[in-house]
């Protein structure tokens, strides 16, 4: 039984990855500080509550910025594989206060890389982001597109982490795959993201707020598809690669709202607010490389994913929301 260490394992994507790995028979070590600038840490506790009883699951309440504590976890658990998903991940907050994004997303990643090197980890997967592409007008975005003009410190921190990762591959022969996630949504959704906010508002019959004229497009990718891509990358060392994980089907806010209304069967009041200058105009993943290297492509349509999100919200929103 191989051991996989998952940083950020109690978060949105991380908790889903931990569950998937346990189902596949791995021993899973969750490293998370249960801190967030986005929502109450008790929500994270709820995300892994059902995993705690599994004898192959262990939790360390450790901050990846604390290198000595992280080293202790690696030395004790001896993971063969690592999924580094811990990060600060809010574009707007990163503009207001960039310091935590630099310390967690760059310095924290450096600590993970050092621990992987010292423990001869067989394969490391790092969560990156479609935010590294900024507002590159040439779409869809392939991995060799422009990444030198991110629109926020968050995107800059993710690109910096990719560059650091490459140096560790080159100098220490580490197998590292950086996955650029695109607009994940679904079960255990972060409460600050539009699909969660809209889904909860619709179920509570509250007014929905839409940015600008609703024309901005996002490549919404169901979390189950993101998780499957992550597990495939963990199980296939590739030397060093950067791979997009996205739905490759941008959807405007207006069209997303229509999907929510159609799936829920609920009519809602909508009001407009000014668009934020930090928001990207469009995200659009070219997934040719994911298909070729990982034999991965999305399986869940946006409509089906929204249906699953609403089902999860109906079951959890009262106790998991803040």
BAVEX-236723 format. One line per 4 residues: number of its first residue (from 1); for each residue x, y, z of N, C-alpha, C. Coordinates in nm, 3 decimals. Layout:
! BAVEX-236723
NUM	X/Y/Z/X/Y/Z/X/Y/Z ~ ...
This chain:
! BAVEX-236723
1	0.085/-0.119/0.000/0.000/0.000/0.000/0.089/0.125/0.000 ~ 0.080/0.204/-0.106/0.159/0.326/-0.114/0.095/0.437/-0.031 ~ 0.180/0.526/0.018/0.135/0.640/0.097/0.140/0.766/0.012 ~ 0.030/0.840/0.011/0.022/0.968/-0.059/0.001/1.078/0.044
5	0.086/1.178/0.041/0.069/1.295/0.127/0.000/1.404/0.047 ~ -0.107/1.459/0.100/-0.184/1.562/0.031/-0.182/1.689/0.115 ~ -0.111/1.791/0.067/-0.116/1.919/0.138/-0.246/1.991/0.098 ~ -0.303/2.064/0.192/-0.434/2.123/0.165/-0.542/2.018/0.154
9	-0.521/1.905/0.222/-0.609/1.790/0.206/-0.747/1.806/0.266 ~ -0.770/1.912/0.343/-0.903/1.936/0.398/-0.979/2.044/0.322 ~ -0.918/2.096/0.216/-0.982/2.200/0.137/-1.078/2.144/0.034 ~ -1.123/2.231/-0.054/-1.222/2.196/-0.157/-1.174/2.080/-0.242
13	-1.071/2.103/-0.321/-1.022/1.997/-0.410/-0.950/1.890/-0.330 ~ -0.873/1.931/-0.229/-0.794/1.837/-0.151/-0.876/1.730/-0.082 ~ -0.991/1.769/-0.023/-1.074/1.670/0.046/-1.131/1.569/-0.052 ~ -1.165/1.614/-0.172/-1.214/1.522/-0.275/-1.103/1.430/-0.325
17	-0.981/1.482/-0.335/-0.867/1.399/-0.375/-0.840/1.293/-0.269 ~ -0.841/1.332/-0.142/-0.818/1.236/-0.034/-0.920/1.123/-0.040 ~ -1.045/1.156/-0.059/-1.150/1.055/-0.065/-1.128/0.960/-0.182 ~ -1.093/1.015/-0.298/-1.070/0.932/-0.416/-0.951/0.839/-0.397
21	-0.846/0.888/-0.335/-0.727/0.806/-0.312/-0.755/0.693/-0.215 ~ -0.832/0.721/-0.111/-0.869/0.616/-0.015/-0.950/0.507/-0.084 ~ -1.041/0.547/-0.172/-1.122/0.450/-0.244/-1.037/0.362/-0.335 ~ -0.922/0.416/-0.379/-0.834/0.338/-0.466/-0.737/0.251/-0.388
25	-0.742/0.260/-0.255/-0.658/0.173/-0.174/-0.528/0.232/-0.127 ~ -0.510/0.361/-0.143/-0.389/0.426/-0.093/-0.402/0.457/0.056 ~ -0.289/0.468/0.121/-0.282/0.527/0.254/-0.264/0.677/0.234 ~ -0.346/0.759/0.300/-0.349/0.902/0.271/-0.315/0.984/0.395
29	-0.220/1.074/0.379/-0.179/1.165/0.486/-0.223/1.306/0.448 ~ -0.315/1.360/0.523/-0.368/1.496/0.499/-0.290/1.596/0.583 ~ -0.232/1.695/0.516/-0.163/1.804/0.585/-0.239/1.933/0.556 ~ -0.291/1.995/0.662/-0.370/2.117/0.644/-0.365/2.197/0.774
33	-0.356/2.329/0.764/-0.356/2.411/0.886/-0.496/2.456/0.926 ~ -0.597/2.420/0.846/-0.737/2.452/0.874/-0.759/2.602/0.891 ~ -0.676/2.678/0.822/-0.688/2.823/0.824/-0.727/2.869/0.684 ~ -0.802/2.977/0.675/-0.842/3.030/0.546/-0.882/3.175/0.561
37	-0.853/3.253/0.458/-0.902/3.391/0.456/-1.040/3.397/0.392 ~ -1.095/3.281/0.355/-1.217/3.278/0.277/-1.337/3.225/0.355 ~ -1.314/3.134/0.449/-1.426/3.075/0.522/-1.377/3.013/0.652 ~ -1.470/2.987/0.741/-1.443/2.929/0.872/-1.378/2.792/0.859
41	-1.273/2.769/0.939/-1.204/2.641/0.936/-1.293/2.523/0.972 ~ -1.405/2.549/1.040/-1.497/2.440/1.074/-1.557/2.376/0.949 ~ -1.564/2.454/0.841/-1.615/2.399/0.716/-1.520/2.290/0.666 ~ -1.389/2.315/0.676/-1.292/2.214/0.637/-1.303/2.089/0.724
45	-1.327/2.110/0.852/-1.345/1.995/0.941/-1.458/1.906/0.889 ~ -1.566/1.970/0.842/-1.678/1.895/0.790/-1.644/1.820/0.662 ~ -1.557/1.878/0.579/-1.522/1.816/0.452/-1.450/1.683/0.470 ~ -1.374/1.668/0.579/-1.301/1.541/0.599/-1.359/1.457/0.711
49	-1.472/1.500/0.765/-1.531/1.431/0.880/-1.552/1.282/0.853 ~ -1.604/1.249/0.737/-1.634/1.109/0.708/-1.509/1.027/0.675 ~ -1.396/1.095/0.653/-1.273/1.024/0.620/-1.195/0.984/0.745 ~ -1.219/1.055/0.856/-1.140/1.037/0.977/-1.144/0.893/1.027
53	-1.259/0.827/1.013/-1.275/0.691/1.065/-1.195/0.587/0.986 ~ -1.148/0.623/0.867/-1.073/0.529/0.785/-0.934/0.509/0.843 ~ -0.896/0.386/0.870/-0.767/0.357/0.932/-0.649/0.392/0.843 ~ -0.675/0.411/0.714/-0.568/0.448/0.621/-0.558/0.599/0.598
57	-0.623/0.675/0.685/-0.624/0.821/0.672/-0.571/0.884/0.800 ~ -0.477/0.976/0.785/-0.422/1.047/0.900/-0.417/1.196/0.870 ~ -0.436/1.278/0.973/-0.440/1.423/0.957/-0.332/1.488/1.043 ~ -0.258/1.579/0.981/-0.161/1.662/1.054/-0.202/1.807/1.036
61	-0.223/1.875/1.149/-0.263/2.016/1.146/-0.137/2.100/1.140 ~ -0.080/2.103/1.020/0.051/2.162/0.998/0.045/2.267/0.888 ~ 0.114/2.376/0.908/0.125/2.483/0.809/0.248/2.457/0.723 ~ 0.231/2.455/0.592/0.344/2.424/0.504/0.453/2.531/0.510
65	0.424/2.644/0.569/0.528/2.747/0.586/0.625/2.713/0.699 ~ 0.587/2.618/0.784/0.671/2.578/0.897/0.751/2.455/0.855 ~ 0.869/2.480/0.803/0.946/2.373/0.738/0.981/2.259/0.834 ~ 1.020/2.291/0.955/1.059/2.186/1.050/0.941/2.093/1.079
69	0.821/2.150/1.095/0.703/2.067/1.121/0.671/1.980/1.000 ~ 0.684/2.038/0.882/0.657/1.962/0.760/0.758/1.849/0.743 ~ 0.884/1.877/0.773/0.987/1.773/0.766/0.955/1.658/0.860 ~ 0.905/1.690/0.978/0.870/1.585/1.074/0.763/1.492/1.017
73	0.664/1.550/0.948/0.558/1.469/0.888/0.616/1.377/0.780 ~ 0.697/1.433/0.693/0.759/1.354/0.586/0.846/1.243/0.644 ~ 0.926/1.276/0.744/1.017/1.177/0.802/0.941/1.064/0.871 ~ 0.828/1.096/0.930/0.748/0.994/0.999/0.668/0.908/0.902
77	0.606/0.969/0.804/0.511/0.898/0.717/0.573/0.841/0.591 ~ 0.686/0.892/0.548/0.758/0.840/0.431/0.669/0.825/0.307 ~ 0.607/0.932/0.260/0.519/0.920/0.143/0.598/0.890/0.016 ~ 0.543/0.801/-0.066/0.602/0.777/-0.199/0.554/0.882/-0.299
81	0.430/0.930/-0.280/0.369/1.025/-0.372/0.319/1.146/-0.293 ~ 0.321/1.263/-0.358/0.274/1.386/-0.292/0.187/1.465/-0.388 ~ 0.070/1.506/-0.339/-0.015/1.601/-0.411/-0.014/1.732/-0.333 ~ 0.050/1.832/-0.388/0.064/1.961/-0.319/-0.048/2.053/-0.365
85	-0.155/2.060/-0.284/-0.273/2.137/-0.320/-0.294/2.257/-0.228 ~ -0.215/2.270/-0.123/-0.232/2.380/-0.029/-0.197/2.512/-0.095 ~ -0.282/2.613/-0.074/-0.258/2.745/-0.134/-0.357/2.846/-0.079 ~ -0.322/2.973/-0.090/-0.420/3.081/-0.082/-0.468/3.103/-0.224
89	-0.600/3.119/-0.242/-0.652/3.107/-0.379/-0.763/3.205/-0.413 ~ -0.755/3.328/-0.366/-0.857/3.426/-0.403/-0.791/3.543/-0.475 ~ -0.831/3.564/-0.600/-0.765/3.663/-0.685/-0.779/3.804/-0.626 ~ -0.899/3.840/-0.583/-0.921/3.976/-0.533/-0.848/4.000/-0.402
93	-0.854/3.904/-0.311/-0.785/3.920/-0.184/-0.634/3.930/-0.203 ~ -0.583/3.862/-0.305/-0.439/3.867/-0.332/-0.394/4.006/-0.371 ~ -0.481/4.081/-0.437/-0.448/4.219/-0.474/-0.450/4.309/-0.350 ~ -0.546/4.284/-0.260/-0.556/4.365/-0.139/-0.442/4.337/-0.042
97	-0.405/4.211/-0.029/-0.301/4.172/0.066/-0.220/4.057/0.007 ~ -0.116/4.088/-0.069/-0.043/3.983/-0.140/0.051/3.899/-0.053 ~ 0.084/3.945/0.066/0.188/3.879/0.144/0.159/3.733/0.177 ~ 0.038/3.697/0.224/0.011/3.555/0.250/0.021/3.468/0.124
101	-0.010/3.526/0.009/-0.006/3.451/-0.116/0.138/3.419/-0.155 ~ 0.227/3.513/-0.126/0.369/3.489/-0.155/0.426/3.387/-0.056 ~ 0.394/3.403/0.072/0.452/3.314/0.173/0.399/3.172/0.160 ~ 0.269/3.156/0.135/0.211/3.022/0.126/0.239/2.959/-0.010
105	0.208/3.031/-0.117/0.212/2.972/-0.251/0.354/2.956/-0.305 ~ 0.446/3.041/-0.260/0.584/3.030/-0.308/0.675/2.967/-0.203 ~ 0.684/3.030/-0.086/0.772/2.976/0.018/0.721/2.840/0.067 ~ 0.590/2.826/0.081/0.535/2.696/0.121/0.566/2.589/0.019
109	0.554/2.623/-0.109/0.588/2.528/-0.215/0.735/2.490/-0.210 ~ 0.820/2.587/-0.181/0.963/2.558/-0.167/0.987/2.455/-0.057 ~ 0.917/2.469/0.055/0.932/2.373/0.165/0.887/2.234/0.121 ~ 0.780/2.226/0.047/0.732/2.096/-0.003/0.836/2.035/-0.097
113	0.891/2.115/-0.185/0.993/2.066/-0.278/1.116/2.014/-0.203 ~ 1.157/2.086/-0.101/1.273/2.043/-0.022/1.245/1.909/0.047 ~ 1.125/1.895/0.103/1.091/1.771/0.170/1.082/1.655/0.071 ~ 1.029/1.681/-0.047/1.023/1.577/-0.149/1.162/1.534/-0.193
117	1.251/1.630/-0.208/1.389/1.598/-0.244/1.456/1.515/-0.136 ~ 1.444/1.558/-0.011/1.512/1.491/0.100/1.458/1.350/0.123 ~ 1.333/1.325/0.083/1.271/1.196/0.108/1.256/1.111/-0.018 ~ 1.322/1.153/-0.126/1.321/1.076/-0.251/1.179/1.038/-0.293
121	1.087/1.134/-0.289/0.950/1.111/-0.333/0.948/1.073/-0.480 ~ 0.870/0.971/-0.515/0.871/0.919/-0.652/0.801/1.012/-0.751 ~ 0.697/1.081/-0.704/0.623/1.168/-0.796/0.550/1.275/-0.716 ~ 0.559/1.398/-0.764/0.494/1.513/-0.700/0.403/1.581/-0.800
125	0.278/1.602/-0.760/0.184/1.679/-0.840/0.156/1.810/-0.767 ~ 0.169/1.921/-0.838/0.149/2.054/-0.780/0.027/2.118/-0.845 ~ -0.063/2.169/-0.763/-0.180/2.239/-0.816/-0.140/2.379/-0.858 ~ -0.149/2.405/-0.988/-0.131/2.540/-1.039/-0.268/2.592/-1.081
129	-0.272/2.690/-1.170/-0.400/2.754/-1.200/-0.400/2.813/-1.340 ~ -0.519/2.815/-1.399/-0.537/2.886/-1.526/-0.513/3.036/-1.512 ~ -0.505/3.085/-1.388/-0.479/3.227/-1.365/-0.343/3.271/-1.416 ~ -0.251/3.177/-1.439/-0.118/3.215/-1.488/-0.125/3.276/-1.627
133	-0.233/3.251/-1.702/-0.243/3.302/-1.839/-0.288/3.448/-1.846 ~ -0.332/3.504/-1.733/-0.378/3.642/-1.735/-0.493/3.661/-1.832 ~ -0.482/3.766/-1.913/-0.585/3.791/-2.015/-0.530/3.768/-2.156 ~ -0.451/3.665/-2.171/-0.400/3.628/-2.303/-0.518/3.618/-2.400
137	-0.519/3.700/-2.506/-0.635/3.702/-2.596/-0.642/3.583/-2.692 ~ -0.532/3.509/-2.703/-0.529/3.396/-2.795/-0.579/3.272/-2.722 ~ -0.700/3.228/-2.757/-0.761/3.113/-2.690/-0.791/3.001/-2.791 ~ -0.803/2.876/-2.746/-0.784/2.831/-2.608/-0.637/2.837/-2.567
141	-0.613/2.836/-2.435/-0.477/2.849/-2.384/-0.408/2.714/-2.377 ~ -0.305/2.698/-2.456/-0.218/2.582/-2.446/-0.106/2.613/-2.347 ~ -0.040/2.509/-2.301/0.058/2.524/-2.194/0.179/2.609/-2.233 ~ 0.204/2.625/-2.364/0.317/2.707/-2.406/0.277/2.852/-2.437
145	0.156/2.892/-2.400/0.110/3.029/-2.423/0.174/3.125/-2.324 ~ 0.150/3.252/-2.348/0.198/3.360/-2.263/0.159/3.338/-2.117 ~ 0.257/3.347/-2.027/0.228/3.341/-1.883/0.300/3.452/-1.808 ~ 0.347/3.553/-1.880/0.425/3.659/-1.817/0.343/3.780/-1.776
149	0.210/3.774/-1.792/0.128/3.890/-1.758/0.004/3.851/-1.678 ~ 0.024/3.786/-1.562/-0.093/3.754/-1.477/-0.158/3.882/-1.427 ~ -0.286/3.876/-1.394/-0.358/3.998/-1.355/-0.360/4.018/-1.204 ~ -0.305/3.923/-1.127/-0.303/3.940/-0.982/-0.182/3.869/-0.923
153	-0.145/3.903/-0.799/-0.036/3.832/-0.731/-0.064/3.683/-0.716 ~ -0.191/3.644/-0.714/-0.221/3.502/-0.706/-0.167/3.428/-0.829 ~ -0.202/3.478/-0.948/-0.151/3.417/-1.070/0.000/3.419/-1.076 ~ 0.060/3.529/-1.031/0.206/3.541/-1.030/0.267/3.438/-0.936
157	0.202/3.415/-0.821/0.256/3.319/-0.725/0.249/3.177/-0.779 ~ 0.144/3.146/-0.854/0.131/3.013/-0.910/0.235/2.988/-1.020 ~ 0.259/3.090/-1.102/0.363/3.075/-1.205/0.501/3.062/-1.141 ~ 0.523/3.137/-1.033/0.650/3.128/-0.963/0.672/2.988/-0.908
161	0.564/2.927/-0.855/0.575/2.791/-0.802/0.612/2.692/-0.913 ~ 0.556/2.712/-1.032/0.590/2.625/-1.146/0.740/2.637/-1.179 ~ 0.790/2.759/-1.180/0.931/2.780/-1.213/1.022/2.717/-1.109 ~ 0.987/2.732/-0.982/1.063/2.666/-0.877/1.063/2.515/-0.897
165	0.946/2.461/-0.929/0.934/2.317/-0.948/1.027/2.268/-1.058 ~ 1.035/2.345/-1.167/1.123/2.303/-1.276/1.269/2.294/-1.230 ~ 1.312/2.390/-1.148/1.452/2.386/-1.103/1.479/2.262/-1.018 ~ 1.379/2.217/-0.942/1.399/2.097/-0.861/1.399/1.972/-0.947
169	1.324/1.973/-1.054/1.333/1.862/-1.149/1.471/1.860/-1.214 ~ 1.516/1.975/-1.259/1.642/1.982/-1.332/1.762/1.947/-1.243 ~ 1.762/1.999/-1.122/1.878/1.982/-1.035/1.878/1.854/-0.953 ~ 1.758/1.802/-0.923/1.749/1.686/-0.835/1.673/1.569/-0.896
173	1.636/1.583/-1.024/1.571/1.475/-1.098/1.439/1.432/-1.035 ~ 1.368/1.524/-0.976/1.236/1.495/-0.922/1.133/1.487/-1.034 ~ 1.044/1.389/-1.026/0.929/1.385/-1.115/0.823/1.482/-1.063 ~ 0.790/1.581/-1.144/0.693/1.683/-1.100/0.599/1.716/-1.215
177	0.469/1.711/-1.187/0.368/1.756/-1.283/0.289/1.870/-1.220 ~ 0.287/1.984/-1.286/0.207/2.098/-1.241/0.077/2.098/-1.321 ~ -0.034/2.091/-1.250/-0.166/2.089/-1.315/-0.230/2.226/-1.303 ~ -0.261/2.285/-1.417/-0.328/2.415/-1.417/-0.479/2.392/-1.415
181	-0.537/2.401/-1.295/-0.681/2.381/-1.279/-0.758/2.502/-1.332 ~ -0.874/2.473/-1.389/-0.961/2.579/-1.441/-1.097/2.575/-1.370 ~ -1.124/2.677/-1.289/-1.258/2.708/-1.237/-1.333/2.585/-1.186 ~ -1.272/2.517/-1.091/-1.335/2.397/-1.034/-1.460/2.433/-0.954
185	-1.557/2.344/-0.956/-1.680/2.359/-0.878/-1.733/2.219/-0.848 ~ -1.818/2.210/-0.745/-1.878/2.081/-0.714/-1.885/2.057/-0.564 ~ -1.893/1.932/-0.525/-1.904/1.897/-0.384/-1.787/1.954/-0.304 ~ -1.817/1.998/-0.182/-1.719/2.063/-0.094/-1.669/2.196/-0.150
189	-1.750/2.256/-0.234/-1.715/2.381/-0.302/-1.672/2.488/-0.202 ~ -1.571/2.565/-0.241/-1.535/2.683/-0.161/-1.654/2.779/-0.156 ~ -1.687/2.829/-0.038/-1.805/2.916/-0.025/-1.790/3.053/-0.091 ~ -1.669/3.090/-0.131/-1.649/3.222/-0.192/-1.664/3.220/-0.344
193	-1.686/3.103/-0.402/-1.692/3.092/-0.548/-1.835/3.104/-0.600 ~ -1.849/3.156/-0.720/-1.980/3.185/-0.778/-2.075/3.065/-0.776 ~ -2.034/2.945/-0.817/-2.130/2.834/-0.817/-2.190/2.807/-0.680 ~ -2.109/2.815/-0.575/-2.160/2.795/-0.439/-2.253/2.910/-0.400
197	-2.208/3.033/-0.422/-2.286/3.151/-0.383/-2.422/3.150/-0.452 ~ -2.422/3.126/-0.583/-2.548/3.124/-0.658/-2.635/3.005/-0.617 ~ -2.573/2.888/-0.604/-2.652/2.771/-0.569/-2.721/2.787/-0.435 ~ -2.650/2.837/-0.337/-2.710/2.857/-0.205/-2.819/2.963/-0.210
201	-2.793/3.073/-0.283/-2.893/3.178/-0.293/-3.021/3.128/-0.359 ~ -3.007/3.048/-0.463/-3.124/2.994/-0.533/-3.205/2.904/-0.440 ~ -3.137/2.815/-0.369/-3.207/2.724/-0.280/-3.274/2.798/-0.164 ~ -3.215/2.910/-0.124/-3.272/2.991/-0.016/-3.366/3.098/-0.069
205	-3.389/3.096/-0.202/-3.478/3.192/-0.268/-3.438/3.336/-0.237 ~ -3.308/3.361/-0.249/-3.254/3.494/-0.229/-3.209/3.554/-0.362 ~ -3.186/3.683/-0.364/-3.143/3.753/-0.484/-3.001/3.712/-0.522 ~ -2.977/3.704/-0.654/-2.845/3.672/-0.706/-2.780/3.798/-0.762
209	-2.649/3.809/-0.739/-2.573/3.922/-0.789/-2.488/3.874/-0.906 ~ -2.493/3.948/-1.017/-2.416/3.909/-1.136/-2.320/4.022/-1.172 ~ -2.200/3.986/-1.211/-2.096/4.083/-1.240/-2.115/4.146/-1.378 ~ -2.126/4.280/-1.380/-2.138/4.353/-1.507/-2.258/4.309/-1.587
213	-2.237/4.290/-1.718/-2.348/4.248/-1.804/-2.357/4.096/-1.816 ~ -2.275/4.024/-1.739/-2.282/3.878/-1.739/-2.213/3.811/-1.855 ~ -2.131/3.887/-1.930/-2.069/3.831/-2.050/-1.936/3.761/-2.023 ~ -1.875/3.784/-1.908/-1.748/3.719/-1.879/-1.766/3.567/-1.876
217	-1.666/3.498/-1.931/-1.676/3.353/-1.948/-1.575/3.279/-1.862 ~ -1.618/3.167/-1.810/-1.531/3.082/-1.729/-1.539/2.938/-1.776 ~ -1.426/2.868/-1.765/-1.416/2.729/-1.807/-1.446/2.639/-1.687 ~ -1.573/2.638/-1.645/-1.614/2.565/-1.525/-1.588/2.416/-1.541
221	-1.513/2.360/-1.443/-1.470/2.220/-1.450/-1.515/2.146/-1.324 ~ -1.592/2.041/-1.343/-1.647/1.966/-1.230/-1.534/1.905/-1.147 ~ -1.546/1.915/-1.014/-1.437/1.873/-0.926/-1.404/1.726/-0.941 ~ -1.502/1.642/-0.972/-1.472/1.501/-0.993/-1.378/1.479/-1.110
225	-1.393/1.561/-1.215/-1.300/1.553/-1.328/-1.161/1.603/-1.290 ~ -1.158/1.710/-1.210/-1.029/1.763/-1.161/-0.958/1.658/-1.077 ~ -1.031/1.593/-0.990/-0.974/1.489/-0.904/-0.920/1.373/-0.987 ~ -0.997/1.330/-1.084/-0.952/1.218/-1.168/-0.823/1.255/-1.241
229	-0.812/1.377/-1.292/-0.690/1.421/-1.356/-0.572/1.424/-1.260 ~ -0.600/1.464/-1.137/-0.495/1.470/-1.036/-0.443/1.331/-1.000 ~ -0.534/1.236/-0.983/-0.493/1.099/-0.950/-0.417/1.036/-1.068 ~ -0.463/1.060/-1.188/-0.391/1.008/-1.305/-0.249/1.063/-1.310
233	-0.232/1.191/-1.280/-0.099/1.252/-1.282/-0.011/1.195/-1.170 ~ -0.071/1.168/-1.053/0.005/1.108/-0.943/0.057/0.970/-0.981 ~ -0.021/0.897/-1.057/0.013/0.760/-1.090/0.100/0.747/-1.215 ~ 0.137/0.860/-1.274/0.215/0.854/-1.397/0.328/0.957/-1.395
237	0.444/0.920/-1.340/0.559/1.012/-1.342/0.598/1.049/-1.485 ~ 0.617/1.177/-1.509/0.641/1.225/-1.646/0.768/1.309/-1.658 ~ 0.855/1.301/-1.557/0.971/1.389/-1.559/0.927/1.526/-1.508 ~ 0.916/1.622/-1.599/0.855/1.751/-1.563/0.757/1.789/-1.672
241	0.633/1.817/-1.630/0.531/1.860/-1.724/0.437/1.961/-1.659 ~ 0.382/2.048/-1.742/0.274/2.137/-1.703/0.154/2.102/-1.789 ~ 0.039/2.076/-1.725/-0.077/2.025/-1.798/-0.204/2.099/-1.754 ~ -0.280/2.145/-1.850/-0.410/2.206/-1.822/-0.513/2.099/-1.784
245	-0.592/2.129/-1.680/-0.707/2.045/-1.645/-0.829/2.137/-1.645 ~ -0.904/2.134/-1.755/-1.018/2.222/-1.769/-1.128/2.158/-1.853 ~ -1.244/2.217/-1.849/-1.357/2.164/-1.923/-1.347/2.193/-2.073 ~ -1.266/2.295/-2.107/-1.247/2.336/-2.246/-1.379/2.376/-2.312
249	-1.463/2.443/-2.233/-1.595/2.485/-2.282/-1.640/2.608/-2.204 ~ -1.586/2.727/-2.235/-1.619/2.847/-2.158/-1.769/2.878/-2.161 ~ -1.818/2.923/-2.045/-1.961/2.954/-2.030/-1.974/3.092/-1.967 ~ -2.057/3.177/-2.025/-2.076/3.311/-1.969/-2.155/3.304/-1.839
253	-2.145/3.409/-1.759/-2.223/3.415/-1.636/-2.373/3.410/-1.666 ~ -2.414/3.476/-1.773/-2.556/3.473/-1.812/-2.601/3.331/-1.841 ~ -2.522/3.257/-1.916/-2.560/3.120/-1.949/-2.553/3.028/-1.827 ~ -2.456/3.054/-1.739/-2.447/2.975/-1.616/-2.573/2.994/-1.532
257	-2.619/3.117/-1.525/-2.740/3.146/-1.447/-2.860/3.071/-1.505 ~ -2.871/3.065/-1.637/-2.981/2.992/-1.699/-2.975/2.843/-1.666 ~ -2.853/2.789/-1.660/-2.837/2.647/-1.624/-2.883/2.625/-1.480 ~ -2.843/2.713/-1.389/-2.885/2.701/-1.250/-3.038/2.705/-1.237
261	-3.099/2.798/-1.310/-3.245/2.811/-1.302/-3.314/2.687/-1.361 ~ -3.260/2.638/-1.472/-3.320/2.522/-1.537/-3.307/2.396/-1.449 ~ -3.190/2.376/-1.392/-3.167/2.257/-1.311/-3.246/2.262/-1.181 ~ -3.253/2.380/-1.119/-3.322/2.393/-0.990/-3.473/2.406/-1.005
265	-3.517/2.457/-1.121/-3.659/2.482/-1.140/-3.709/2.601/-1.061 ~ -3.615/2.687/-1.020/-3.649/2.802/-0.937/-3.616/2.931/-1.011 ~ -3.711/3.024/-1.017/-3.686/3.156/-1.073/-3.629/3.246/-0.963 ~ -3.531/3.326/-0.998/-3.467/3.409/-0.897/-3.457/3.553/-0.945
269	-3.450/3.643/-0.850/-3.426/3.784/-0.881/-3.276/3.804/-0.899 ~ -3.242/3.888/-0.997/-3.101/3.912/-1.028/-3.074/4.061/-1.029 ~ -2.963/4.099/-0.967/-2.921/4.239/-0.976/-2.776/4.243/-1.023 ~ -2.741/4.350/-1.091/-2.607/4.363/-1.146/-2.518/4.446/-1.053
273	-2.391/4.413/-1.053/-2.292/4.495/-0.981/-2.177/4.523/-1.076 ~ -2.099/4.628/-1.050/-1.986/4.658/-1.138/-1.886/4.544/-1.143 ~ -1.827/4.521/-1.259/-1.725/4.418/-1.273/-1.598/4.461/-1.200 ~ -1.526/4.363/-1.148/-1.400/4.389/-1.080/-1.286/4.391/-1.182
277	-1.201/4.490/-1.172/-1.093/4.506/-1.271/-0.992/4.392/-1.265 ~ -0.988/4.319/-1.153/-0.893/4.209/-1.138/-0.943/4.083/-1.208 ~ -1.072/4.075/-1.235/-1.128/3.955/-1.295/-1.078/3.937/-1.438 ~ -1.049/3.812/-1.472/-1.010/3.780/-1.609/-1.134/3.781/-1.697
281	-1.116/3.818/-1.823/-1.230/3.827/-1.914/-1.282/3.690/-1.955 ~ -1.188/3.596/-1.969/-1.228/3.464/-2.018/-1.122/3.362/-1.979 ~ -1.165/3.243/-1.939/-1.071/3.134/-1.920/-1.111/3.020/-2.013 ~ -1.010/2.959/-2.074/-1.039/2.860/-2.179/-0.919/2.768/-2.193
285	-0.931/2.646/-2.145/-0.820/2.551/-2.145/-0.813/2.471/-2.274 ~ -0.695/2.466/-2.333/-0.666/2.368/-2.438/-0.622/2.241/-2.365 ~ -0.692/2.131/-2.382/-0.663/2.010/-2.306/-0.601/1.900/-2.393 ~ -0.544/1.940/-2.506/-0.479/1.843/-2.594/-0.372/1.763/-2.521
289	-0.294/1.833/-2.440/-0.183/1.769/-2.369/-0.234/1.671/-2.263 ~ -0.341/1.708/-2.194/-0.399/1.618/-2.093/-0.450/1.490/-2.158 ~ -0.510/1.503/-2.274/-0.558/1.386/-2.345/-0.442/1.296/-2.386 ~ -0.335/1.359/-2.433/-0.220/1.282/-2.485/-0.140/1.216/-2.373
293	-0.109/1.290/-2.267/-0.019/1.240/-2.164/-0.090/1.164/-2.052 ~ -0.213/1.202/-2.022/-0.284/1.141/-1.910/-0.405/1.059/-1.953 ~ -0.436/1.063/-2.082/-0.560/1.000/-2.131/-0.679/1.053/-2.052 ~ -0.677/1.185/-2.030/-0.781/1.251/-1.951/-0.859/1.349/-2.036
297	-0.987/1.352/-2.015/-1.072/1.459/-2.063/-1.195/1.465/-1.973 ~ -1.262/1.581/-1.965/-1.377/1.592/-1.875/-1.490/1.499/-1.916 ~ -1.559/1.446/-1.815/-1.670/1.353/-1.840/-1.805/1.410/-1.798 ~ -1.804/1.507/-1.708/-1.929/1.559/-1.650/-1.964/1.693/-1.714
301	-2.082/1.701/-1.774/-2.126/1.826/-1.835/-2.153/1.930/-1.726 ~ -2.155/2.056/-1.766/-2.182/2.163/-1.671/-2.320/2.147/-1.608 ~ -2.418/2.110/-1.689/-2.553/2.094/-1.636/-2.559/1.982/-1.532 ~ -2.495/1.870/-1.561/-2.493/1.760/-1.464/-2.414/1.799/-1.339
305	-2.303/1.871/-1.359/-2.223/1.915/-1.244/-2.300/2.009/-1.154 ~ -2.376/2.101/-1.213/-2.459/2.192/-1.134/-2.565/2.114/-1.058 ~ -2.621/2.013/-1.121/-2.721/1.929/-1.053/-2.658/1.862/-0.930 ~ -2.537/1.812/-0.945/-2.469/1.747/-0.832/-2.435/1.848/-0.723
309	-2.393/1.967/-0.764/-2.363/2.072/-0.666/-2.487/2.110/-0.586 ~ -2.599/2.128/-0.654/-2.723/2.164/-0.584/-2.768/2.054/-0.490 ~ -2.751/1.929/-0.531/-2.785/1.818/-0.442/-2.699/1.822/-0.316 ~ -2.570/1.846/-0.334/-2.480/1.856/-0.219/-2.516/1.974/-0.130
313	-2.549/2.087/-0.190/-2.587/2.205/-0.112/-2.714/2.181/-0.032 ~ -2.810/2.114/-0.091/-2.934/2.083/-0.018/-2.904/2.003/0.109 ~ -2.806/1.915/0.098/-2.773/1.828/0.211/-2.682/1.894/0.314 ~ -2.605/1.996/0.272/-2.499/2.047/0.359/-2.503/2.197/0.387
317	-2.579/2.274/0.313/-2.561/2.419/0.321/-2.590/2.477/0.459 ~ -2.686/2.418/0.533/-2.721/2.476/0.662/-2.608/2.460/0.764 ~ -2.548/2.340/0.767/-2.444/2.319/0.867/-2.305/2.359/0.818 ~ -2.283/2.368/0.684/-2.149/2.395/0.634/-2.131/2.541/0.593
321	-2.238/2.618/0.581/-2.227/2.756/0.536/-2.191/2.848/0.651 ~ -2.143/2.965/0.617/-2.113/3.068/0.717/-2.187/3.194/0.679
